[in-house]
Amino acid sequence: MDPETGVYQNIVKRESWRTVLTLAYQSLGVVYGDLSTSPLYVFKSTFAEDIQHSETNEEIYGVLSFIFWTLTLVPLFKYVFIVLKADDNGEGGTFALYSLLCRHARVNSLPNCQLADEELSEYKKDNIDFAPKNGFGSKLKSTLERYRVLQRFLLVLALIGTCMVIGDGVLTPALSVFSAVSGLELSMAKEHHKYVEVPVACAILIGLFALQHYGTHKVGFLFAPVVLTWLLCISAIGLYNILHWNPYVYQALSPYYMYKFLKKTQRGGWMSLGGILLCITGSEAMFADLGHFSQLSIKIAFTSLVYPSLILAYMGQAAYLSQHHDVNNDYRIGFYVSVPEKLRWPVLVIAILAAVVGSQAIITGTFSIIKQCSSLGCFPRVKIVHTSSKIHGQIYIPEINWILMLLCLAVTIGFRDTKRMGNASGLAVITVMLVTTCLMSLVIVLCWQKSVFFAVGFVVFFGTIEALYFSASLIKFLEGAWVPIALAFVFLIIMCVWHYGTLKKYEFDVQNKVSINWLLSLGPSLGIVRVRGIGLIHTELVSGIPAIFSHFVTNLPAFHQVLVFICIKSVPVPHVRPEERFLVGHIGPRKYRLYRCIVRYGYRDFHKDDMEFENDLVCSIAELIRSGSVGVNVAIDDPVKEDDKMTVVGTCSTHTEGIRMSEDDVDSNIDAASTSELREIQSPPVVVNKPRKRVRFIVPESPKIDMDATEELQDLTEAREAGIAYILGHSYVKAKQGSSFLKKLVINFGYEFLRRNSRAPTHTLSLPHASTLEVGMIYHV
């Protein structure tokens, strides 16, 4: 059992079989929609033009043999038995692998990492030593940490896989829906059906994308039954075709027929591998959607239903085609020709529904991976709408949704046939798989601490198979394969420019931050008048005082009695537990009433900034004051080292034995603590002319807190009653004088264009405008 999955597998063991089987059933609609619809277009794409179907059936048997072994080796052996074990605390996908590597070697691209992040429960499980035990692993780890170029290469590799997933989000809906609609060609003349297929496919696609903002939770209960019905349908039709047309088609499963196929067809057979490749489209979803299910449920669903249904479907098509040699072109070599004539219309309806479900899954997956990229600073900020309050992973990104729809329609109208769509989709799929194979080899050595021979064997075996398919897809660059390359190139440029600009901006903040000694020279009043209230200064710095603060102190005559430097950041783990959310500490002596609060979120966490978040923030500071007074975790005597003295404080819901905050109207009756174990700390009475909220902290009676802490808590309650002001920095990033032309182009035009057209940070969207102060600064990076 590998270390990263040990705890998770123990949890699975404790789950009841009923829960596991329920998850396996639900995974059909989310995970396997794309993979299950591949029989619609695999044979048609394979025999499009590279090879011809002859009466000897060698081509049919050879293609079937390739399909069988490809499905067996890649989805079954690679993903089900190996890759699924490389989960990141139950999460999967390209960024999950990258996140694992970032935690086992210091190759993280996020500039605001702290040693305290490594103490998160999801960062390191069971106190396992991250240092590789074998010599090669140690050398590899040190090499990656020493050379910056290798770290950047690793990030770009992960981004390439991500960009190809986005490209697949464009191509898969077009290919699946168009292939399902192509069943209309059997009910009308060849010259007429092409004028019907494209409009019908476009109408379905427009409806699919237009309904995204409603979320899938309202119709999601239909997804699993649709895919289940589809799988049972194609397996039954396949079994009927095998028994009725060619019971001996099972002989084609022998690898010998692959050799005969390549020997006879040679270059044409090699090029046709681009069509055979489509039989494994959607395999990556088993790993990418792991966070919604469990390893065991996905394995059960694939091995017991999906895999045998697909094998029967492909064998049935091959059995039918082996007895029908009057086909001179690909017009009647698709999926629907093997369906009994009386069943074609019901099967057509089911196929369209299954294609819509499969397209929905890849679209949702695209939204999810873009959110992860944005959280890790590799994609411009976009609006993220959570469409379900119960199911965490269901999100909707309006800008990306409409961009995907326009690109999807452009592909459908521009290509108008499954051959070129299949070429494009195949290249995107196999590129993602190659990236997964490369990252998995590093995970095997660095994370699992296995022998280097196991990692090399994994790369050589699966990498060779995927490289063969990759070369067959790349050779069709002019026949549609250029589309995913163009899409990936555009998105990669956007990601790299945004990440580079974000990194340079943070480096500027670090270089221009204010020293603690400067702060101490101002005295407790900071050299200005301290007025009632809490001032929240948003900054990206995790240590030091941002330059924006000296800007305020220099130009404003007054400041709030309590100042909080708040940093909201992402860490390379999927989720941060509520009890580990806040990291708080003092800045300077306690009498200054200056605090730092770092709010940590995982790359899949949902950040909702509202009144509850404000209360959690204030309570975390109050808990710091209480714990500091009794000598827990915090020492604040040496202000020079204040960055090293932070306390992990959870949200209010996790303070079972800590401070709780209560707010009441001034005129309402104050309900005294119902137990002698609690006592209240509230602000001094003041005369007010208007209704206001009264804030009080309910503090456990023991352990005792000193008088200084009591006074500090009273100041905090008084400041909270007066209200919270939000101070934001608005930056304009410019390249330094003397910078190279490329840097000026990237910073002054590329990054600035993306910044102006992207959303504001999530935590600023719901701030009240009347309490927000924004100050502009120019960053010369």
N, C-alpha and C positions, 0 to 999 in steps of 0.2 A: 504493500500500500504506500503510495507516494505521500510525502508530508503535506502537500497542499490540499489533498482531498480526504485526509484521514478523518477529520472531524465531521465533514459533510457526509461521508458515507455512514458514519455512526448514526447521524440523524436519520438518514434514509432507512437504516435498519429498524429504527424505532417507529417508523411510519407504518400504519396498517396497510395491508394489501389493498384494501378498498380505496384508500387515498392514492396509492401508487397507480392503480388501474384507472381511477378517475382522471388523474393527471395525464396518463397515457392516452386516454380517449380525447381529452381536451387538446392535447398536442397535435392531433391530426389536423385540426383546422388552422393552427398557427404555424406549425413547423413544416408540415409536409404538403401544403397546398401547391407549391411550385414544383416540387419533386414529383408529385403524383400526376401532374398534367403533362409531363414530358413525353409520354407515348403519343401525344397528339401530333408531334412534329419531328421526332427523331428519324424515322425511316424516310420521311419525305425530304428532310434536309440532307440525309446521307446520300440518297440516290438522285439528288437534284441535277448534277451534271458531271461529277467526277467519275462515277462508275455507272454501268448499266446492268440491269437485271436480266440475266441470261437463263436459258432453260436448264442449265446444269445445276442451278441453285447454289453454286459455290459462293457467289456474292452475298446471297441472303443468309446462308449458314455462317459465313465469315463475319458478317455484321452482327448477327445474333450472338456469336461467340464473344466478340469484342464487347458488346453491351453487357452480357452476363458477367464477364470477368471485371469489367470496369465498375459495375455496380457492386460487385463482391469486394474488390480490393479497396476502392476509395471510400464510399459511404460506410460500408460495413466494417472493414478492418481498420482503416485509418481513423475515421471519425468516431464510430461507435466504441471501438475497443481501445483507442489510444488518445485521440485529441480531446474527447469529452472529459478525460481525467485531468486536463490542464485548466480546470476552472479557476476563476479568481473569486474565491468566497461564494461560489455558486453562480457567478456570472461568466459568460463566454463571449467569443468574438475576437476580432483582431486586436482591439484595444485592451482586452483582458489579458492576452498574451504579453503585450507590451507593458502593461501595468505590472505583471509578475516579474518581468525582467528588470523593470525600474526599481523594484523593491529588493531584488537579490543582488543587483549591481547598481552602483550610483551613476546611472545613465539617464536620470529623469530630466526631461526638457523643461519642467516647471522651475522657474527661478526662485520661488518663495518657499522652498522646502526647508523644514526644520528637523532637528533631531527628535523633537517631541512627537512628530508625526509617526516615527517608527515605533512609538509605544502604543499606537492604536491597536485594538484587539484584532482587527481585520488585516493589519499590516503584517503582523508576525503571529502565527498560531502556535500555541503550546510551547512558547519560548524556544522554538527550534533555531539552532544556529544556522545563520544564512551563509556562513563561509563554506565553500565547496570542500568536500573531504578529499577529492582526488586532485592530483597535481595539475592535470590539464585544466580542470575547472577553475582552480585558483589562478593559473596563468591567464586564462580567458577572461576572468573577472577583472584582474588587474589591468589587462590590456584595454578592455572596454572603458574602464574608469580613467585610464591615463590619456587616451587619445580622443580628443574632442571630435575629430572627423568621423570616427567610428560611431560615436553617439548620434551624430547628425544623420549618418547613413541609416542607423537603426530606426530613427524617427521617420525619415523619408520612406523607408521600406514599409513601416506601419501605415503611413499616410497613403502610399500607393495602393495598398490593399483596401483602405477605406474609400479611396476615390473610385476604385473599381466596383465596390459595393454600391456606391451612389449611381454609377453607370448602369449597373444591373437593375437598379430601381427604375431606370428609364426604359431599359430594353425588355425586361421580363414581362411587364404588363402588356406591352405591345405584341410580343411574340405569343404569349399565352392566349390572349383574347382573340388575336387575328387567327391563330391556328384553330381555336374552338369554333369561330364563326365560319371558317373555311369549309365546314361540313355542308354549307349551302350549295357548294359546287355540284354535289351529286343530284340535286333536284332541279337544276336548270342548265342551260347550254353553257359551254365553256366560255363563249364570247360574252355572255351576259353576267355570269356570277361575279366577275371582277369589279363590276360597277355597283354591286350590292355589298360585297364583303367589306370594303374600306369604309363606306358611310356607317354601316352597322357597327363595325369595330370601334370607330371614332366616337359614335354616340354612347357606346357602353363605357369607353374610357373616360369620356367627359363626365358621365354620371358617377363613375367610380371616384374620381378625384373631387367632384363637387360635393360628395357626401362625406368626405373625410373629416370635416369639422364637427360632425355629429359624434365621431368616435365609433369604435367598433364594439363597445360594450352593449349597445342597444340591439345589434344584430349578430353579435359574436356567438350567441348560443346556436346559431344556424351553421356556423363554419364547420364544426366537427361532423355533424350529420351529413353535410354536403360532401365533404371529402370522403367520409366513410362509405356513403352511397356510391361515389365515383369509384373508389377502390374495389368495392365488391362488384360493381358493374363491369369494369375492365377485366378483372380476374375471371369472372364468369364467362364473358365473351371470349377471353383468351383460352380458357379451358374447353369451351365448345369448339373453337376453331382447331385446337390441337386434336381433339377426338374425331372431329368430322373431316378434316382435310389432311392432316399428316401426323399420326401418332408417333412417328419416329423422329420428329423434329428435335427431340431432346438430345440426339446424337451431336447436334451442332454445338452443344455446350463444351465439347472437348476443345482444349487449346490448339489442337492440331489444325482446326479449321481456320484459326487466325493466321497460321503460317501459310496455308493454302491460299487464303484470301490475299495476303500481301504478295505472295509469289506470282499470282495470276494478274492482279491489278497494278502492282508496283506503285508508280508515282500517283496514279489516280486513287488507289486504295489509301495511300498515306494521306492525301488531301481530304479524302472522305472522312477521316478521323475527326475533323472539325464538326461534322454532323453527328457522329456517334457520341462525341463529348456531351451533347445536350441531354443525354440520359441521366446525367448527374447534376443538372442544374437544380439548385435548391438544397444541395447537400450541406453547404456551409451554414444553412439556417439551423441545423441540428445543434451546432455549437453556438451560433450567435444568439439564439433564443433560449439558451440554457437557463438564464436567470428566471424565467417564468415557470419553469418546471423542475424536474430533477433528472439526474443522470439515468437512474433506473427506469423512470417512466418513458423517457425518450428511447432508451434501448429496447424496452418491451414493445413499444408501438412500431418501431422500425423492423425488428427481427420477426415479430409475430404476424404483422399485417402488411406493412408497406412494402418491404422487400419481396415477399412471395407474390404479392399482387402484381408488382411491376414485372417480375420475371415471367409470370403467366401471361401478362398482357403482351410483352414483347415476343414470347414464344408463339402466342396465338396469331399475331400479325405475320410472323415469319412462316408459320404453317399455312396460312391462307395464301400468301404471296408465292410460296413454293409450288402451288398447284394452279396458279394463274399467270401464264406466261404471255398473254396477249397484250401486255402493257408496253407501249413504245415510248412513253414519257412519264413524267412524274405526276400527271394529272390525276391518275387513279392509283397511286401507290401510297396514299396517306393512311391515316388511322380509320377514317369513316368507311373506306371501301371494305374493310374486314368486318364491319359490323353488319349483322343480318338486317336485311332491308326493312323488315317490320319494326325494328328497334331503333332505326336511325334518328328519328325525330325526338323520342324521349332521351336518347343518349346525347343528342345535340344540346338539349336544354340542360342536362346535368353537366355536360362538358363546359358550357358557358359559365354556369354557376361555379364550378370548380376552378375555372380560370380566373374568375373574379376574386374568389377566396385566396388563391395563390398570389394574385397581384396585390391584394390587400396586405398580405403578410410581408411582402418585400417592401412595400411602401412604408409600412409601420417600422420595419427594420431600418430603412433609410433615415427616417425621422430620429430613431433612437441613436444611431451611430453619429449623426450630425450633432445631437445633443452632447454626446460624449466628447467629440472633438472640440466643441465650444467650451465645455467645462475645463478641458485641459489646455485651453489657450491656443488651439490650432484651427479655429474657424471663427469668423465674425459672429458677434452676438446676434441671435435671431429671437423672434417671439416664440415662446414655447407654451402651448396650451395643453393642460392636462385634461383629457376628455372624460376621465373616470376618477371618481373620488375613492374607489375601492381597489382598482387594479392600477398599480403604480406605473407600469411601463407603457400605458396607452397615452401617447402624446400626439399633438398635431402642431405642425410648423407651417403657418400660412404661406410665407414667401417660398419655401422649398416646395410646398405642395403644388403651387401654380407653375413654378419653373419646371417641375417634373412633368406636369400635365402637358405643357407646351412642347417640351422635348419629346415626350411620348407620342403626341399627335404628329409631330414632324417626322419621327421615325416611321410611323405607320403609313402616313401619306407618301413619304419619300420613297420607301422601299416597296411597299405593296406586295410583298411575297415573303414567305417564311425562310427562303434560302439565305438572303442577305441579313434578315433579322437574326437568324440562327448563327451566322458567322460572327455577327457583332456580339450577341449574347454569350456565345461559347468562349470568346477571348476574354471577356470580363470575368466569367466564372472561373476559368482555369488560372487566371492571374491571381485571383484571391486565394485559390488553393495553393499556388506556389508560394505566396507570401506566408500563408499559414504553415507550410512545411518548413520554410526557413526559420521562422520564429520558434516553431516547435523544437527544432534541433537545439536551439540555445536554451529553451526551457528544460529539455531533457538533461543537459549538462549542469546548468546553473541552479535550477529550481529543484528538480528531482534528484540531482546529484548522482546521476547514473554514469556508467562508463561512456567514454567518448566513442567507443566502437558501436554502442547502441544508437547514439545520435547520428553517426556517419551512416550506419545501416539504414536508419529511418530516411535520411535525406536521399541516399543513393537509390533505395528501392522506390519510394513514392515520388521522389523528385524526377527520376527517369521516366516514370509513367506520365507524369504531368508535363514534363518537358516535351515529350513526344506529341501530346495533344496540343501543347502551346505552339509548337512549331507548325503543326498542321493548321491551326487557327490563324497564326500570324501571316502565313503565306497568302491568305485571302484578304490581305490588307485593303486592296482596291475594291473588293466585293462585299464591303460592309464592315469588315473588322476595324476600319479606321475610326468608326464612331466611338467605341469605348475608349480608344486611345486619345481621341480629341477631347472627349468629356473629362477623362481622368487628368489630362494635361491642364485643362482650364481650372478644375477644382484644386489640383495640386499647387498651381501657381497661387491661387487665392489663399490656400492654407499656409504655404510657406511665407508669403508676404505678411500675412496677419501674425503668424508666430514670430517672425523676425522683428516686426515693428513692436509687438508686445514685449519681447525680450529686451530690445534696446530702450524702450520706455522705462522698464523696471530698473535696468542698469543705471539710467539717468537718475531715477529716484534714489537709488542706493548711494550714488556718488555725491548727491547734493543734500543728503539728509542732515539734520541739525544734530550737533553733539549734545550729550547729556550735560557736559560742563557748561555749555551756553545756557541751558535751561536753569541750572543751579545758580548761575550768576544773576538771574532775574529775581530770585526770592519767591516765597510762597504765593505772592499776588501776581507773579509773572510780569511785574512792572506795569500792570494795568488794573482797572477796576473790575472786580469779579461780581457779576450779576447773577440773580437766581436762575436756576434752570440747568439742564444737561445739554452740553454741546457734543454731538456725535460727529467726529471728523473722519470721513471715509478715506481710507488710504490703502494702497496695495502693499505697503511695507509691512513685514512681519517683525522688524526690529528697527530701533531708531525713531527719530521724530521727522516727519516729512517736511520738505521745504515749504509747503503750503502753510504750515503753522507759523513759521517765522514771518511769512508774508502777512498773516493776520495780525500777529502781535505788533508788527511794525506799523500797520496802517489803521487798525481799529482801536478806539479808546477803551473798549470794554470787552470782557469775555465771560463765559459762564462759570459758575462756581464749581461745577463738576465737568471735567473734560474727558472724553473717552475717544481714543484712537482705535477705530474699528476696522479690521481687515477681514473681508469675506473671501475665502480662497477655497480652491479645490485641491484634493490630495489624491494620489494615485491608488485609491481603493474604491470599490464600487459603492460602499455605504459606510457612513460614520454613525455610530450608535448615539442616541440622544444624550446619554450620560457622558459622552466624550466630545460633545459638540463644541463647547466653549473652552478656550484657553485664555485665561485672564491673569493680569498682573499689574503691579503698580509701576508708574514711571516717576522716578525720583522719590523723595520722602513722602510719607503718607499725608502730611499736612498740605501738600500741593493739590491733592484731590485730582490727580491725573492717573488715568488707567489705560491699559492696552487690552483690547479684547479681540482675539482671533477666532473667527467662526469658521469651522471646517466642515466641508461637504464632500462626499464622494462623487465620482463622475456620473453616477446614476441616481443621486439623491435629488429630491424635489425641494427647492428653496422657495418658501412662501413668506414674503416679508409683510407682516401685518402687526396688529396690536399684541398678539401672542408672542411674536418674536421680540418686540420691545420689552415685554414683561420678563421674558427669559433672559434678555440682556441685562436688565437692571438686577434681577435676582442673582445672576452669576457674579456680578460685582459685589452684591451684598454677601454672598457666600464666601467670596474671596476675603472680604473684610473680617467675617466671623472666623474663618479657618486660619487667617493670618494672625489673629489675636491669640489663638491657642497653640500656635507653632506647628500648623499642619501644612506641609509642602512648600510654604513660602517663606523666604527670608528677604527682607527689604532694607537691610542696614547699609548695604553697599550699593548706591545708585548707579555706579558705573557698570555693574553687571546685571542690571535689571532685566535684560533680555533673557538671561538664563533662569530667571526665577518666575516662572509662570505656573499657574494652578489649573488643572483640568477640572472643569465644573460643568455639570450637566444642565439640562433644561429643568423648568419648574416641576414637570411631571416626574423627574427622576430624583427630586429632593425629598425623599420619604422622611428623612430625619434631619433635614436642613431648614434653611430659611424659606418661608413662603410669604408672598406679597398679597395684600388685600387692598382693594380700592372701593371706597364708599363715597356717597354724597355727603357733604359737610353736615347737612341737616338731618341725615338719617341716624338712627340709633346704632351705635357701635356695639356689635356683638362681641362680648368679651370671649376670650379663649375658653373653650369648654373644658379644658384640662389644666391642672396646675403645672404640668410639664412645659407649658408655653407661656411666653410673655410677649408684650407688644413693644415695638419701638416706633414712635411716630414723630412727625415734625412738630416743632414748637408752634403754639397757636398764633395765628396772624389774623388781622382784621381784613376781611375781603368784602368787596362791594358787589360781587357777582358769584353765582354758583360755581363751584369747582369740585374736583375730585379730591378726596382725602386718602392719602397713601399711608399704609402702616405695614411694617415687617413683623411677622410672627416668628419669634426666635425660640428655639429650644432652650429650656431653663439650664440644661447642662449639656456640654461643659460651659463654664462661666466665660464671659468675654470681658475684657478690660474696659476702662472708662474711655480710652482713646478710640477704641472700636465702636463703642456706643455712640460717641459724639460723631464719628465718621458716618455711621448708619443714619443718624438724625439729619446730617447734611444731605445725604443721598435721598432720603424721603422728601425733604424740603425741595430739593432740586427736581425730583420726579413730579411733585405736585405742580411746580411752576411750568413744567412742560419740557419738551425735547426739541432742540433745533438741529437741523441736519446741514452739515457743511461739506460741500462736494467740490472737488477740483475738476475743472474743465480744461483738458490739455490740447494743445496744438503742437504736433510733432513736426519738426523740421530737421533736415540733415545739416550737419555742421559745415561751415565754410571750409573749402578744400577737400570735401568728400568726393569720392569717385562718382562718375556719371551714373553707374549702375545703382549705387546707394541712394543718390538723389532721386533717381527714377522710382525706386522701390518705396522710399520713405515719403517723399514730397507728393508723389502722385498715387502710387499703388496703395500704400497703407492709409494715407489721408482720405482717399476716395472710399475705401472700405469702412473707415471709421465714421465718416459723415453719413454713410448709407446703412449703417448697422444700428441695432437697438442699443439703448442705454443699458448699463449693467442691471441685472435683475433686481438688486436690492434698492435701486433708485426709482423703479417704475411706480411704486405705490406710495412714495413719500408725499406728504401734503405740501403743496406749493407754497402756502403761506409760511411754513416753517423751514423752508429750504433756502440755503444761500449757496450760490455757485460762483466760484472764482476761476477765472481763466489764467492759464500759465502756458508759456511757450517752452517746449522741450527741444533742445538742440542735441540730437543724438549722433 
